[in-house]
Amino acid sequence: MQTSPSLRFVEQGMRVFDREHHEIGKVEWVQFGDDDPETPEVEASGPSEKRDDDSLVDVIARAFTDDNVPEEVRARLVQQGFVRIDADGLFAADRYVMPDQIDSVSGEGLMLNVSKDELLKH
């Protein structure tokens, strides 16, 4: 399993900042990548954590519940891993962060190298 080293330090509830250092929400879910989507073992941290009888498909299905994420994007997210952000604001859409969009992870939070608008919405 190949996971961005940055994802290993991301925790649920952590504040998320865009490249302009504006807070855009909090980490709702962290999903580590998997080279082979057929592999039944998966690591996840979030409201729908892996259960003993879950397959990778079960965990990912819960991660994308009610999301309009195209299948090819889902496959990339599963392979590389992702962070799902619970966006701030009444009408704000939650967003997905790919590992290559992470600039740094510290005690202050998750710093991105992109703007909020560059993130995949759901």
Secondary structure, 3 states (H helix, E strand, C coil): CCCCHHHHHCCCCCEEECCCCCEEEEEEEEEECCCCCCCCCCCEECCCCCCCCCCHHHHHHHHCCCCCCCHHHHHHHHHHEEEEEEECCCCCCCEEECHHHEEEEECCEEEECCCHHHCEEC
